[in-house]
Amino acid sequence: MDFDALNTAMANETTDIVKLWMRWMILIFLLSLLFVARYKPARWAFIAIIATAICGGGVWALSQSVHLLGIAHLFVWAPLAAYIWISTLSPRARSIARNWTAINKSSLYHKAYMFWAVLIFLTIIISLVFDVRDIFLVATGAK
């Protein structure tokens, strides 16, 4: 894979705001490493960032379009968002968590994990909205 061509295309075809957003996405996914020892969704998030890089490389190799890299997000991040919602953030998941001992649910580590889970979930949802938009614009010839 030609990483130089990908980097050049990213530099030329994305705005500074998009570049900042991409840095945020990388950061929030890498922060999963803080929680992988205790929380399965964090393990899946870390696996997802690796899978996204591999899938994105394939999309780039086939399309040479940075605007289609969101296809990798659709295949990897949409199921991850659903899993994080069902396992951690949904009312049902939170009610199950209430049955833990008071020590577990009040620990700073658990609160940090829950904060991270909300941030990564929102980051994924926002990214998917823009990814679907970009894919639609490419499909209709607007990009």
N, CA, C and O atoms as a MOPAC input file, in Angstrom:
PM7 MOZYME 1SCF
protein

 N      0.84100 1    -1.17600 1     0.00000 1
 C      0.00000 1     0.00000 1     0.00000 1
 C      0.89000 1     1.24500 1     0.00000 1
 O      1.93100 1     1.28400 1     0.65600 1
 N      0.46900 1     2.22500 1    -0.72600 1
 C      1.23600 1     3.46000 1    -0.87000 1
 C      0.79700 1     4.47800 1     0.19300 1
 O     -0.13200 1     5.25600 1    -0.02300 1
 N      1.48400 1     4.45600 1     1.34500 1
 C      1.14200 1     5.35300 1     2.43800 1
 C      1.43500 1     6.80900 1     2.09600 1
 O      0.75500 1     7.71200 1     2.58500 1
 N      2.43900 1     7.03800 1     1.26400 1
 C      2.74700 1     8.41600 1     0.86400 1
 C      1.58500 1     9.02000 1     0.08500 1
 O      1.21000 1    10.17100 1     0.30900 1
 N      1.01900 1     8.24200 1    -0.82900 1
 C     -0.11800 1     8.73400 1    -1.61200 1
 C     -1.32600 1     8.97800 1    -0.70600 1
 O     -2.04300 1     9.96400 1    -0.87900 1
 N     -1.55000 1     8.09200 1     0.24800 1
 C     -2.65800 1     8.27700 1     1.18600 1
 C     -2.44400 1     9.52800 1     2.02400 1
 O     -3.36400 1    10.33000 1     2.18000 1
 N     -1.25500 1     9.70400 1     2.56000 1
 C     -0.96500 1    10.89300 1     3.37000 1
 C     -1.10700 1    12.17800 1     2.55700 1
 O     -1.62500 1    13.17800 1     3.05300 1
 N     -0.64600 1    12.14900 1     1.30700 1
 C     -0.78400 1    13.31800 1     0.43700 1
 C     -2.25000 1    13.61900 1     0.17100 1
 O     -2.67000 1    14.77500 1     0.22600 1
 N     -3.02200 1    12.59100 1    -0.11600 1
 C     -4.45400 1    12.78500 1    -0.37200 1
 C     -5.15700 1    13.31500 1     0.87200 1
 O     -6.00900 1    14.19800 1     0.77700 1
 N     -4.80400 1    12.78000 1     2.03500 1
 C     -5.40900 1    13.26200 1     3.28100 1
 C     -5.05700 1    14.73600 1     3.50500 1
 O     -5.90800 1    15.52800 1     3.91100 1
 N     -3.81900 1    15.08900 1     3.24100 1
 C     -3.38700 1    16.48100 1     3.42700 1
 C     -4.09900 1    17.41700 1     2.46400 1
 O     -4.46900 1    18.53100 1     2.83700 1
 N     -4.29300 1    16.97300 1     1.22900 1
 C     -4.88000 1    17.82700 1     0.19500 1
 C     -6.40300 1    17.87400 1     0.21600 1
 O     -6.99800 1    18.88000 1    -0.17000 1
 N     -7.03300 1    16.79800 1     0.66000 1
 C     -8.48300 1    16.69600 1     0.51500 1
 C     -9.26000 1    16.80700 1     1.82000 1
 O    -10.47600 1    16.61500 1     1.83400 1
 N     -8.57500 1    17.11400 1     2.91100 1
 C     -9.28600 1    17.29600 1     4.17100 1
 C     -8.94400 1    18.65600 1     4.77100 1
 O     -7.84800 1    19.18500 1     4.58300 1
 N     -9.90000 1    19.19600 1     5.48500 1
 C     -9.69800 1    20.49900 1     6.12700 1
 C     -8.97300 1    20.31500 1     7.45800 1
 O     -8.82300 1    19.19800 1     7.95200 1
 N     -8.53400 1    21.41900 1     8.01800 1
 C     -7.86800 1    21.36700 1     9.31900 1
 C     -8.81300 1    20.84800 1    10.40600 1
 O     -8.38100 1    20.15700 1    11.32900 1
 N    -10.08500 1    21.17700 1    10.29700 1
 C    -11.07300 1    20.69400 1    11.27500 1
 C    -11.18400 1    19.17700 1    11.18800 1
 O    -11.23500 1    18.50000 1    12.21500 1
 N    -11.22100 1    18.64100 1     9.98100 1
 C    -11.29800 1    17.18700 1     9.79600 1
 C    -10.03600 1    16.52000 1    10.33900 1
 O    -10.10900 1    15.46300 1    10.96400 1
 N     -8.90100 1    17.12800 1    10.10300 1
 C     -7.64400 1    16.56700 1    10.63000 1
 C     -7.65900 1    16.55000 1    12.15200 1
 O     -7.19700 1    15.59100 1    12.77100 1
 N     -8.18300 1    17.60100 1    12.75000 1
 C     -8.30000 1    17.65700 1    14.20600 1
 C     -9.25500 1    16.57200 1    14.70300 1
 O     -8.98600 1    15.90700 1    15.70300 1
 N    -10.36700 1    16.40200 1    13.99800 1
 C    -11.33100 1    15.36000 1    14.35400 1
 C    -10.69400 1    13.97400 1    14.24800 1
 O    -10.94100 1    13.11300 1    15.09200 1
 N     -9.88900 1    13.75800 1    13.23400 1
 C     -9.21800 1    12.46400 1    13.07000 1
 C     -8.24700 1    12.20900 1    14.22300 1
 O     -8.13100 1    11.07800 1    14.69400 1
 N     -7.56500 1    13.23100 1    14.66900 1
 C     -6.66900 1    13.07900 1    15.83700 1
 C     -7.47400 1    12.71800 1    17.07900 1
 O     -7.06400 1    11.87600 1    17.87700 1
 N     -8.63600 1    13.37500 1    17.23100 1
 C     -9.51100 1    13.06000 1    18.35700 1
 C     -9.93900 1    11.58500 1    18.30700 1
 O     -9.89400 1    10.88900 1    19.32100 1
 N    -10.34900 1    11.12000 1    17.13600 1
 C    -10.79300 1     9.73000 1    17.01100 1
 C     -9.67600 1     8.76500 1    17.39400 1
 O     -9.90900 1     7.79700 1    18.11800 1
 N     -8.47900 1     9.02500 1    16.91500 1
 C     -7.34800 1     8.15800 1    17.25600 1
 C     -7.11600 1     8.17600 1    18.76400 1
 O     -6.91400 1     7.12700 1    19.37500 1
 N     -7.14400 1     9.35800 1    19.35900 1
 C     -6.92200 1     9.47300 1    20.79900 1
 C     -7.97300 1     8.69800 1    21.58500 1
 O     -7.63000 1     7.92700 1    22.48100 1
 N     -9.24000 1     8.89300 1    21.26300 1
 C    -10.30200 1     8.25300 1    22.04200 1
 C    -10.24600 1     6.73700 1    21.90100 1
 O    -10.53400 1     6.01100 1    22.85200 1
 N     -9.87500 1     6.26000 1    20.72000 1
 C     -9.73600 1     4.81400 1    20.55300 1
 C     -8.51200 1     4.29000 1    21.30100 1
 O     -8.57700 1     3.22100 1    21.90800 1
 N     -7.41700 1     5.00900 1    21.27000 1
 C     -6.22100 1     4.55900 1    21.99300 1
 C     -6.39800 1     4.61900 1    23.50600 1
 O     -5.75500 1     3.86600 1    24.23700 1
 N     -7.26100 1     5.50600 1    23.97600 1
 C     -7.55000 1     5.55100 1    25.40700 1
 C     -8.20600 1     4.26400 1    25.90700 1
 O     -8.24000 1     4.00300 1    27.10900 1
 N     -8.71700 1     3.47500 1    24.98700 1
 C     -9.28500 1     2.17700 1    25.37300 1
 C     -8.25600 1     1.31500 1    26.08900 1
 O     -8.61000 1     0.45600 1    26.89800 1
 N     -6.97900 1     1.54600 1    25.79000 1
 C     -5.91600 1     0.76900 1    26.43400 1
 C     -5.92600 1     0.93100 1    27.95000 1
 O     -5.46000 1     0.04300 1    28.66300 1
 N     -6.44400 1     2.04100 1    28.45100 1
 C     -6.53100 1     2.24300 1    29.89600 1
 C     -7.52300 1     1.29700 1    30.56800 1
 O     -7.45200 1     1.06600 1    31.77500 1
 N     -8.45000 1     0.75000 1    29.77400 1
 C     -9.55100 1    -0.02700 1    30.34500 1
 C     -9.60800 1    -1.48100 1    29.87800 1
 O    -10.49200 1    -2.22700 1    30.30000 1
 N     -8.68600 1    -1.89100 1    29.02000 1
 C     -8.77200 1    -3.23600 1    28.43700 1
 C     -8.67200 1    -4.34900 1    29.48000 1
 O     -9.20000 1    -5.44000 1    29.26500 1
 N     -8.01600 1    -4.09300 1    30.58300 1
 C     -7.83800 1    -5.14000 1    31.59200 1
 C     -9.15500 1    -5.53300 1    32.25500 1
 O     -9.33400 1    -6.69100 1    32.63500 1
 N    -10.08100 1    -4.57800 1    32.39800 1
 C    -11.31600 1    -4.86300 1    33.13100 1
 C    -12.59200 1    -4.83000 1    32.31100 1
 O    -13.60900 1    -5.37500 1    32.73800 1
 N    -12.56200 1    -4.20500 1    31.14600 1
 C    -13.81300 1    -3.99300 1    30.42000 1
 C    -13.72100 1    -4.51200 1    28.98600 1
 O    -12.88100 1    -4.08200 1    28.19700 1
 N    -14.60300 1    -5.44100 1    28.68500 1
 C    -14.61700 1    -6.04600 1    27.35200 1
 C    -14.87900 1    -5.04200 1    26.22700 1
 O    -14.24000 1    -5.14700 1    25.18000 1
 N    -15.79400 1    -4.06500 1    26.39300 1
 C    -15.98300 1    -3.08300 1    25.31600 1
 C    -14.70100 1    -2.32500 1    24.97200 1
 O    -14.49100 1    -1.96900 1    23.81200 1
 N    -13.85400 1    -2.07500 1    25.95000 1
 C    -12.57900 1    -1.40300 1    25.67300 1
 C    -11.67100 1    -2.30600 1    24.84800 1
 O    -10.95300 1    -1.83400 1    23.96600 1
 N    -11.70400 1    -3.60300 1    25.13300 1
 C    -10.90500 1    -4.54000 1    24.32100 1
 C    -11.39900 1    -4.53200 1    22.88100 1
 O    -10.60000 1    -4.52800 1    21.94400 1
 N    -12.72100 1    -4.52900 1    22.70700 1
 C    -13.27500 1    -4.50300 1    21.35700 1
 C    -12.95500 1    -3.18800 1    20.64900 1
 O    -12.73600 1    -3.17800 1    19.43800 1
 N    -12.92700 1    -2.09400 1    21.38300 1
 C    -12.58200 1    -0.79700 1    20.77000 1
 C    -11.14200 1    -0.80800 1    20.27400 1
 O    -10.85000 1    -0.29200 1    19.19500 1
 N    -10.25300 1    -1.38600 1    21.05000 1
 C     -8.85900 1    -1.44900 1    20.61500 1
 C     -8.72600 1    -2.35200 1    19.39000 1
 O     -8.00200 1    -2.01700 1    18.45200 1
 N     -9.40300 1    -3.46900 1    19.38900 1
 C     -9.39100 1    -4.35400 1    18.21900 1
 C     -9.98700 1    -3.62000 1    17.01500 1
 O     -9.51300 1    -3.77300 1    15.88900 1
 N    -11.02500 1    -2.82800 1    17.26200 1
 C    -11.69900 1    -2.10500 1    16.17200 1
 C    -10.78200 1    -1.10700 1    15.49200 1
 O    -10.85200 1    -0.94100 1    14.27400 1
 N     -9.92800 1    -0.44100 1    16.24800 1
 C     -9.04900 1     0.55100 1    15.61100 1
 C     -8.04000 1    -0.15600 1    14.71000 1
 O     -7.66900 1     0.36800 1    13.66000 1
 N     -7.60400 1    -1.32300 1    15.11100 1
 C     -6.69000 1    -2.10700 1    14.26800 1
 C     -7.42900 1    -2.60400 1    13.02200 1
 O     -6.92000 1    -2.50100 1    11.90600 1
 N     -8.62200 1    -3.13900 1    13.22500 1
 C     -9.42300 1    -3.63100 1    12.09200 1
 C     -9.77400 1    -2.50000 1    11.13500 1
 O     -9.80600 1    -2.70000 1     9.92100 1
 N    -10.03500 1    -1.31700 1    11.67300 1
 C    -10.35100 1    -0.16300 1    10.83200 1
 C     -9.15800 1     0.22800 1     9.96400 1
 O     -9.32200 1     0.56000 1     8.79000 1
 N     -7.97400 1     0.18900 1    10.53600 1
 C     -6.76800 1     0.52000 1     9.76100 1
 C     -6.57700 1    -0.48700 1     8.62200 1
 O     -6.25100 1    -0.10100 1     7.49900 1
 N     -6.77800 1    -1.75200 1     8.90800 1
 C     -6.61700 1    -2.78200 1     7.88600 1
 C     -7.68500 1    -2.63500 1     6.80400 1
 O     -7.37900 1    -2.64000 1     5.61100 1
 N     -8.93000 1    -2.50700 1     7.23100 1
 C    -10.04400 1    -2.36500 1     6.28100 1
 C     -9.90700 1    -1.06200 1     5.48400 1
 O    -10.14800 1    -1.03700 1     4.27700 1
 N     -9.52000 1     0.01600 1     6.16900 1
 C     -9.32000 1     1.29900 1     5.49500 1
 C     -8.21900 1     1.22100 1     4.45800 1
 O     -8.31500 1     1.83300 1     3.39400 1
 N     -7.16900 1     0.46700 1     4.76500 1
 C     -6.10100 1     0.26700 1     3.78100 1
 C     -6.62100 1    -0.43400 1     2.54000 1
 O     -6.22700 1    -0.10600 1     1.42100 1
 N     -7.49600 1    -1.39100 1     2.74000 1
 C     -8.10800 1    -2.08300 1     1.60000 1
 C     -9.00200 1    -1.16300 1     0.78600 1
 O     -8.98000 1    -1.19100 1    -0.44400 1
 N     -9.79300 1    -0.34500 1     1.48200 1
 C    -10.66600 1     0.61300 1     0.78200 1
 C     -9.81300 1     1.59500 1    -0.02000 1
 O    -10.13000 1     1.90500 1    -1.16900 1
 N     -8.73400 1     2.08000 1     0.58700 1
 C     -7.84300 1     3.02000 1    -0.11100 1
 C     -7.21900 1     2.35100 1    -1.33100 1
 O     -7.17100 1     2.94900 1    -2.40600 1
 N     -6.74500 1     1.12400 1    -1.17800 1
 C     -6.10400 1     0.41800 1    -2.28600 1
 C     -7.07200 1     0.23100 1    -3.46000 1
 O     -6.66100 1     0.29100 1    -4.61900 1
 N     -8.33600 1     0.00800 1    -3.16300 1
 C     -9.33000 1    -0.21600 1    -4.21300 1
 C     -9.87100 1     1.07500 1    -4.82100 1
 O    -10.17600 1     1.12000 1    -6.01300 1
 N     -9.99300 1     2.12700 1    -4.00600 1
 C    -10.68900 1     3.32500 1    -4.47800 1
 C     -9.80600 1     4.55300 1    -4.68200 1
 O    -10.13300 1     5.42700 1    -5.48500 1
 N     -8.68500 1     4.62200 1    -3.95700 1
 C     -7.82900 1     5.80600 1    -3.97000 1
 C     -8.61100 1     7.06300 1    -3.59800 1
 O     -8.28300 1     8.15600 1    -4.05900 1
 N     -9.64200 1     6.91400 1    -2.76500 1
 C    -10.46500 1     8.04800 1    -2.34700 1
 C    -10.50700 1     8.12100 1    -0.82400 1
 O    -10.94500 1     7.18000 1    -0.16200 1
 N    -10.04700 1     9.24300 1    -0.27500 1
 C    -10.12400 1     9.41300 1     1.16900 1
 C    -11.57600 1     9.55600 1     1.63000 1
 O    -11.88500 1     9.31700 1     2.79800 1
 N    -12.44600 1     9.93800 1     0.72900 1
 C    -13.85100 1    10.13000 1     1.07000 1
 C    -14.59900 1     8.81000 1     1.21000 1
 O    -15.73200 1     8.78500 1     1.69000 1
 N    -13.97700 1     7.72600 1     0.79800 1
 C    -14.60400 1     6.41600 1     0.95500 1
 C    -14.02400 1     5.62100 1     2.12500 1
 O    -14.44300 1     4.49000 1     2.37200 1
 N    -13.07900 1     6.19600 1     2.83600 1
 C    -12.50400 1     5.49200 1     3.98100 1
 C    -13.54800 1     5.21900 1     5.05900 1
 O    -13.37600 1     4.32000 1     5.88300 1
 N    -14.62100 1     5.98900 1     5.05300 1
 C    -15.70900 1     5.77600 1     6.00100 1
 C    -16.38600 1     4.42200 1     5.84400 1
 O    -17.08700 1     3.97000 1     6.74900 1
 N    -16.18500 1     3.77500 1     4.71000 1
 C    -16.73900 1     2.42900 1     4.53100 1
 C    -16.19100 1     1.50200 1     5.61300 1
 O    -16.91900 1     0.67100 1     6.15500 1
 N    -14.91600 1     1.64800 1     5.92100 1
 C    -14.31600 1     0.84200 1     6.98800 1
 C    -15.00500 1     1.12500 1     8.31800 1
 O    -15.23800 1     0.20700 1     9.10500 1
 N    -15.32600 1     2.37500 1     8.56900 1
 C    -16.00700 1     2.73300 1     9.81100 1
 C    -17.38700 1     2.08700 1     9.87800 1
 O    -17.79900 1     1.59900 1    10.93000 1
 N    -18.09800 1     2.08500 1     8.75100 1
 C    -19.43700 1     1.48300 1     8.75100 1
 C    -19.38500 1     0.01100 1     9.12800 1
 O    -20.21400 1    -0.46500 1     9.90300 1
 N    -18.41700 1    -0.70600 1     8.58500 1
 C    -18.33800 1    -2.13900 1     8.84500 1
 C    -17.80400 1    -2.47200 1    10.23100 1
 O    -18.17700 1    -3.49300 1    10.81000 1
 N    -16.94100 1    -1.63000 1    10.76500 1
 C    -16.30400 1    -1.94300 1    12.04700 1
 C    -16.93400 1    -1.16100 1    13.19500 1
 O    -17.22300 1    -1.73300 1    14.24600 1
 N    -17.14800 1     0.12900 1    13.00800 1
 C    -17.59500 1     0.96700 1    14.11600 1
 C    -19.08800 1     0.88300 1    14.39900 1
 O    -19.49600 1     1.01100 1    15.55300 1
 N    -19.90600 1     0.67200 1    13.38800 1
 C    -21.34900 1     0.58000 1    13.64200 1
 C    -21.66000 1    -0.58900 1    14.58900 1
 O    -22.40500 1    -0.40800 1    15.55300 1
 N    -21.10900 1    -1.77700 1    14.33600 1
 C    -21.34800 1    -2.86500 1    15.31200 1
 C    -20.74200 1    -2.55700 1    16.68700 1
 O    -21.31600 1    -2.92400 1    17.71300 1
 N    -19.59100 1    -1.88800 1    16.71000 1
 C    -18.98000 1    -1.52800 1    17.98700 1
 C    -19.88000 1    -0.56400 1    18.76200 1
 O    -20.06800 1    -0.72800 1    19.96800 1
 N    -20.42800 1     0.42300 1    18.09000 1
 C    -21.33300 1     1.37100 1    18.75400 1
 C    -22.54600 1     0.63900 1    19.33000 1
 O    -22.96000 1     0.90200 1    20.45900 1
 N    -23.10400 1    -0.27100 1    18.55400 1
 C    -24.24600 1    -1.05300 1    19.04700 1
 C    -23.84900 1    -1.86100 1    20.27500 1
 O    -24.60000 1    -1.92800 1    21.24800 1
 N    -22.67900 1    -2.46900 1    20.23200 1
 C    -22.20600 1    -3.27300 1    21.36100 1
 C    -21.97500 1    -2.40900 1    22.60600 1
 O    -22.36300 1    -2.80100 1    23.70700 1
 N    -21.35200 1    -1.25200 1    22.44500 1
 C    -21.11900 1    -0.36800 1    23.59200 1
 C    -22.45100 1     0.09600 1    24.18200 1
 O    -22.60400 1     0.17600 1    25.40100 1
 N    -23.40000 1     0.39700 1    23.31700 1
 C    -24.71500 1     0.81700 1    23.80400 1
 C    -25.36600 1    -0.30800 1    24.60300 1
 O    -25.79300 1    -0.10600 1    25.74000 1
 N    -25.43700 1    -1.48500 1    24.00400 1
 C    -26.13300 1    -2.60700 1    24.64400 1
 C    -25.43300 1    -3.05400 1    25.92200 1
 O    -26.08800 1    -3.33300 1    26.92600 1
 N    -24.10600 1    -3.12100 1    25.88700 1
 C    -23.37000 1    -3.68000 1    27.02600 1
 C    -23.09700 1    -2.68400 1    28.14300 1
 O    -22.87500 1    -3.08900 1    29.28400 1
 N    -23.10900 1    -1.37900 1    27.83700 1
 C    -22.63500 1    -0.41200 1    28.82000 1
 C    -23.58100 1     0.76000 1    29.04500 1
 O    -23.81700 1     1.14300 1    30.19000 1
 N    -24.11900 1     1.33100 1    27.99200 1
 C    -24.80400 1     2.61400 1    28.11800 1
 C    -26.32600 1     2.54600 1    28.15100 1
 O    -26.96800 1     3.49000 1    28.61100 1
 N    -26.91000 1     1.47200 1    27.68300 1
 C    -28.36700 1     1.39100 1    27.63500 1
 C    -28.94200 1     1.38800 1    29.05200 1
 O    -28.24700 1     1.03000 1    30.00300 1
 N    -30.19500 1     1.78200 1    29.19400 1
 C    -30.81400 1     1.73200 1    30.53000 1
 C    -30.75800 1     0.33100 1    31.14800 1
 O    -30.55600 1     0.19500 1    32.35500 1
 N    -30.93100 1    -0.69000 1    30.34000 1
 C    -30.86200 1    -2.07400 1    30.85100 1
 C    -29.46800 1    -2.38500 1    31.38500 1
 O    -29.32500 1    -2.95900 1    32.46400 1
 N    -28.43200 1    -2.00100 1    30.62000 1
 C    -27.05900 1    -2.26000 1    31.06400 1
 C    -26.75000 1    -1.50100 1    32.34300 1
 O    -26.08900 1    -2.03000 1    33.23700 1
 N    -27.22300 1    -0.26200 1    32.43700 1
 C    -26.97600 1     0.52400 1    33.65100 1
 C    -27.71900 1    -0.03700 1    34.84800 1
 O    -27.21900 1     0.02400 1    35.97200 1
 N    -28.92200 1    -0.59100 1    34.62200 1
 C    -29.65400 1    -1.17500 1    35.75100 1
 C    -28.96100 1    -2.44400 1    36.23800 1
 O    -28.95200 1    -2.72300 1    37.43700 1
 N    -28.39300 1    -3.19900 1    35.33500 1
 C    -27.62300 1    -4.38500 1    35.73300 1
 C    -26.39500 1    -3.94400 1    36.52900 1
 O    -26.03600 1    -4.56800 1    37.52800 1
 N    -25.75900 1    -2.86700 1    36.07900 1
 C    -24.56800 1    -2.36200 1    36.77300 1
 C    -24.90800 1    -1.89000 1    38.18500 1
 O    -24.05100 1    -1.93100 1    39.06900 1
 N    -26.15200 1    -1.44100 1    38.41100 1
 C    -26.55100 1    -0.99800 1    39.75600 1
 C    -26.48800 1    -2.13400 1    40.76500 1
 O    -26.38800 1    -1.89500 1    41.96800 1
 N    -26.54800 1    -3.37000 1    40.27800 1
 C    -26.50300 1    -4.52400 1    41.17400 1
 C    -25.09100 1    -4.85000 1    41.64700 1
 O    -24.91300 1    -5.70800 1    42.51200 1
 N    -24.08400 1    -4.17500 1    41.08800 1
 C    -22.71000 1    -4.37400 1    41.54900 1
 C    -22.58800 1    -3.84600 1    42.96900 1
 O    -23.46000 1    -3.12600 1    43.45600 1
 N    -21.53500 1    -4.19900 1    43.60000 1
 C    -21.30300 1    -3.64400 1    44.93500 1
 C    -21.05800 1    -2.15300 1    44.83200 1
 O    -20.63400 1    -1.65900 1    43.78800 1
 N    -21.32000 1    -1.44100 1    45.89800 1
 C    -21.14800 1     0.01500 1    45.91000 1
 C    -19.71000 1     0.40200 1    45.59200 1
 O    -19.47600 1     1.44900 1    44.98800 1
 N    -18.75800 1    -0.41000 1    45.98200 1
 C    -17.34500 1    -0.10900 1    45.72600 1
 C    -17.07400 1    -0.08700 1    44.22600 1
 O    -16.40400 1     0.82200 1    43.73500 1
 N    -17.58500 1    -1.07300 1    43.49400 1
 C    -17.32300 1    -1.14000 1    42.05500 1
 C    -17.92600 1     0.03200 1    41.29900 1
 O    -17.25300 1     0.64800 1    40.47200 1
 N    -19.17300 1     0.34200 1    41.56900 1
 C    -19.81300 1     1.38300 1    40.77400 1
 C    -19.42700 1     2.79300 1    41.20100 1
 O    -19.66100 1     3.74600 1    40.45800 1
 N    -18.84400 1     2.93800 1    42.37500 1
 C    -18.43900 1     4.27900 1    42.78800 1
 C    -16.94100 1     4.51500 1    42.60400 1
 O    -16.44700 1     5.60300 1    42.90000 1
 N    -16.22700 1     3.52200 1    42.12600 1
 C    -14.78600 1     3.69800 1    41.97100 1
 C    -14.47500 1     4.72700 1    40.88600 1
 O    -15.19800 1     4.84700 1    39.89700 1
 N    -13.40700 1     5.44800 1    41.09000 1
 C    -12.96900 1     6.44400 1    40.11400 1
 C    -12.65300 1     5.77900 1    38.77300 1
 O    -12.94200 1     6.34100 1    37.71700 1
 N    -12.06300 1     4.59300 1    38.81700 1
 C    -11.72900 1     3.86200 1    37.58900 1
 C    -12.98600 1     3.55300 1    36.78800 1
 O    -13.01000 1     3.73300 1    35.57100 1
 N    -14.03400 1     3.08700 1    37.47000 1
 C    -15.28600 1     2.77100 1    36.77100 1
 C    -15.92400 1     4.04000 1    36.21200 1
 O    -16.44900 1     4.03100 1    35.09900 1
 N    -15.88300 1     5.12200 1    36.97100 1
 C    -16.44200 1     6.38400 1    36.47900 1
 C    -15.66900 1     6.87400 1    35.25600 1
 O    -16.26200 1     7.37600 1    34.30100 1
 N    -14.34700 1     6.72700 1    35.29000 1
 C    -13.53000 1     7.11600 1    34.12700 1
 C    -13.88800 1     6.25000 1    32.92700 1
 O    -13.97900 1     6.74500 1    31.80400 1
 N    -14.09100 1     4.95800 1    33.16300 1
 C    -14.48800 1     4.06000 1    32.07600 1
 C    -15.82900 1     4.49200 1    31.48900 1
 O    -15.98200 1     4.54500 1    30.26900 1
 N    -16.79700 1     4.79800 1    32.34300 1
 C    -18.11300 1     5.20000 1    31.85000 1
 C    -18.01500 1     6.50800 1    31.05400 1
 O    -18.68100 1     6.65800 1    30.02900 1
 N    -17.20700 1     7.43300 1    31.50900 1
 C    -17.00100 1     8.68700 1    30.78000 1
 C    -16.39500 1     8.39600 1    29.41100 1
 O    -16.84000 1     8.94600 1    28.40300 1
 N    -15.37700 1     7.53000 1    29.37100 1
 C    -14.75900 1     7.14400 1    28.10500 1
 C    -15.79100 1     6.45900 1    27.20300 1
 O    -15.84000 1     6.72800 1    26.00300 1
 N    -16.61200 1     5.57900 1    27.77600 1
 C    -17.60800 1     4.85400 1    26.97000 1
 C    -18.57600 1     5.82500 1    26.30000 1
 O    -18.92300 1     5.65100 1    25.13200 1
 N    -19.01000 1     6.84200 1    27.03200 1
 C    -19.89700 1     7.85600 1    26.44200 1
 C    -19.17000 1     8.61200 1    25.33400 1
 O    -19.72700 1     8.83000 1    24.25800 1
 N    -17.92400 1     9.01000 1    25.59800 1
 C    -17.15800 1     9.75600 1    24.59100 1
 C    -16.92600 1     8.93900 1    23.32200 1
 O    -17.09700 1     9.45400 1    22.21700 1
 N    -16.54200 1     7.68000 1    23.47000 1
 C    -16.27500 1     6.88600 1    22.26100 1
 C    -17.57600 1     6.60400 1    21.51700 1
 O    -17.59300 1     6.60000 1    20.28600 1
 N    -18.65500 1     6.37100 1    22.24200 1
 C    -19.94200 1     6.13500 1    21.59200 1
 C    -20.35900 1     7.35600 1    20.77800 1
 O    -20.73500 1     7.22900 1    19.61300 1
 N    -20.29300 1     8.53600 1    21.38700 1
 C    -20.66200 1     9.76600 1    20.67000 1
 C    -19.72100 1    10.03700 1    19.49300 1
 O    -20.15900 1    10.47200 1    18.42800 1
 N    -18.43200 1     9.77900 1    19.69400 1
 C    -17.45800 1     9.96500 1    18.61100 1
 C    -17.79200 1     9.06500 1    17.42900 1
 O    -17.74900 1     9.50300 1    16.28000 1
 N    -18.12300 1     7.82100 1    17.70700 1
 C    -18.47100 1     6.88000 1    16.64000 1
 C    -19.73100 1     7.34800 1    15.91200 1
 O    -19.76000 1     7.37700 1    14.68100 1
 N    -20.75700 1     7.70900 1    16.65300 1
 C    -22.02300 1     8.12300 1    16.03000 1
 C    -21.81300 1     9.35400 1    15.14700 1
 O    -22.29000 1     9.38900 1    14.01200 1
 N    -21.11200 1    10.34800 1    15.65200 1
 C    -20.84400 1    11.56200 1    14.85800 1
 C    -20.04900 1    11.20000 1    13.60700 1
 O    -20.35800 1    11.67300 1    12.51300 1
 N    -19.03900 1    10.37100 1    13.76400 1
 C    -18.22400 1     9.96400 1    12.61000 1
 C    -19.05200 1     9.22200 1    11.57400 1
 O    -18.90200 1     9.45600 1    10.37500 1
 N    -19.92100 1     8.33100 1    12.02500 1
 C    -20.73700 1     7.56500 1    11.08000 1
 C    -21.67500 1     8.46700 1    10.28400 1
 O    -21.91800 1     8.21800 1     9.10300 1
 N    -22.19500 1     9.49900 1    10.90900 1
 C    -23.06100 1    10.43800 1    10.18200 1
 C    -22.27500 1    11.08400 1     9.04000 1
 O    -22.75700 1    11.15500 1     7.90900 1
 N    -21.06700 1    11.55300 1     9.34200 1
 C    -20.24500 1    12.17500 1     8.29500 1
 C    -19.76400 1    11.15100 1     7.27400 1
 O    -19.63600 1    11.47500 1     6.09300 1
 N    -19.49800 1     9.93100 1     7.70400 1
 C    -19.07200 1     8.88500 1     6.77000 1
 C    -20.17800 1     8.55100 1     5.77000 1
 O    -19.92200 1     8.42100 1     4.57300 1
 N    -21.39600 1     8.41500 1     6.26200 1
 C    -22.52600 1     8.12300 1     5.36500 1
 C    -22.70000 1     9.27500 1     4.38400 1
 O    -22.94000 1     9.05000 1     3.19700 1
 N    -22.58200 1    10.50200 1     4.87000 1
 C    -22.67500 1    11.68100 1     3.99400 1
 C    -21.60800 1    11.64100 1     2.91300 1
 O    -21.91300 1    11.83700 1     1.73600 1
 N    -20.35500 1    11.39000 1     3.29500 1
 C    -19.26900 1    11.35200 1     2.31100 1
 C    -19.47700 1    10.24900 1     1.28000 1
 O    -19.27400 1    10.46600 1     0.08600 1
 N    -19.87800 1     9.07500 1     1.73600 1
 C    -20.10700 1     7.96200 1     0.81100 1
 C    -21.23000 1     8.30700 1    -0.15700 1
 O    -21.13800 1     8.00500 1    -1.34700 1
 N    -22.29100 1     8.93900 1     0.34500 1
 C    -23.39200 1     9.36500 1    -0.51400 1
 C    -22.91000 1    10.39200 1    -1.54800 1
 O    -23.26900 1    10.30800 1    -2.72200 1
 N    -22.10200 1    11.35300 1    -1.10900 1
 C    -21.61000 1    12.37100 1    -2.03800 1
 C    -20.70600 1    11.76000 1    -3.11900 1
 O    -20.75700 1    12.17100 1    -4.27800 1
 N    -19.89800 1    10.80000 1    -2.74300 1
 C    -19.05900 1    10.12700 1    -3.75300 1
 C    -19.95000 1     9.32700 1    -4.70900 1
 O    -19.73900 1     9.35400 1    -5.92100 1
 N    -20.93300 1     8.62500 1    -4.17200 1
 C    -21.81100 1     7.79500 1    -4.99800 1
 C    -22.62600 1     8.63000 1    -5.98000 1
 O    -22.94000 1     8.16800 1    -7.07600 1
 N    -22.96800 1     9.85200 1    -5.59300 1
 C    -23.76000 1    10.71800 1    -6.48100 1
 C    -22.89400 1    11.60300 1    -7.35600 1
 O    -23.41500 1    12.38500 1    -8.15200 1
 N    -21.57100 1    11.49100 1    -7.22100 1
 C    -20.66700 1    12.25000 1    -8.05300 1
 C    -20.36300 1    13.65200 1    -7.55600 1
 O    -19.70500 1    14.42700 1    -8.25100 1
 N    -20.83400 1    13.98700 1    -6.36100 1
 C    -20.60100 1    15.32800 1    -5.81400 1
 C    -19.18500 1    15.48300 1    -5.23300 1
 O    -18.72000 1    16.60400 1    -5.03100 1
 N    -18.51900 1    14.38800 1    -4.97200 1
 C    -17.13100 1    14.43800 1    -4.47600 1
 C    -16.26400 1    13.57500 1    -5.34700 1
 O    -15.06000 1    13.47100 1    -5.11100 1

